[in-house]
Amino acid sequence: MKLITLHLPEPYIKALDRLVKEKYYPNRAEAIRVAVRDLLTVEAWGRTNVGKTS
């Protein structure tokens, strides 16, 4: 894995901290990884299969 720096608005950070506090994720980094993965699944990787039949 590579380390990146990410700037987020304060409400996003508070929401992430709430998810961690409520045990949805073990830490902020994992919550962000899941969010990025889900975004890429829909927006980037999902589009490569649009219109293809398998």
C-alpha positions in Angstrom: 0.0 0.0 0.0 1.0 3.6 -0.6 0.4 6.5 1.8 -1.5 9.5 0.6 -2.5 12.7 2.2 -6.2 13.6 2.0 -7.9 16.8 2.9 -11.6 16.4 4.0 -14.2 18.9 5.2 -14.7 18.7 9.0 -18.2 17.2 8.7 -16.8 14.3 6.7 -14.2 13.6 9.4 -16.8 13.8 12.2 -18.9 11.3 10.3 -15.9 9.0 9.8 -15.1 9.2 13.5 -18.7 8.4 14.4 -18.5 5.2 12.2 -15.3 4.2 13.9 -16.7 4.9 17.4 -19.8 2.8 16.6 -17.5 0.0 15.4 -18.6 0.0 11.8 -14.9 0.2 10.9 -11.7 -0.3 12.9 -10.3 3.1 11.9 -10.6 6.0 9.5 -8.2 4.6 7.0 -10.3 1.4 6.6 -13.5 3.3 6.2 -11.9 5.5 3.5 -10.5 2.4 1.7 -13.9 0.8 1.6 -15.5 4.1 0.3 -12.8 4.4 -2.4 -13.2 0.7 -3.4 -17.0 1.1 -3.6 -16.6 4.2 -5.7 -14.2 2.6 -8.1 -16.3 -0.5 -8.4 -19.2 1.6 -9.7 -17.5 4.6 -11.5 -14.3 3.1 -12.9 -14.3 -0.7 -12.9 -18.0 -1.1 -13.4 -18.0 1.0 -16.6 -15.4 -1.3 -18.3 -18.1 -4.0 -18.3 -21.0 -1.8 -19.6 -22.4 -3.3 -22.8 -20.4 -6.4 -22.6 -22.1 -9.8 -22.5 -20.5 -12.7 -20.7 
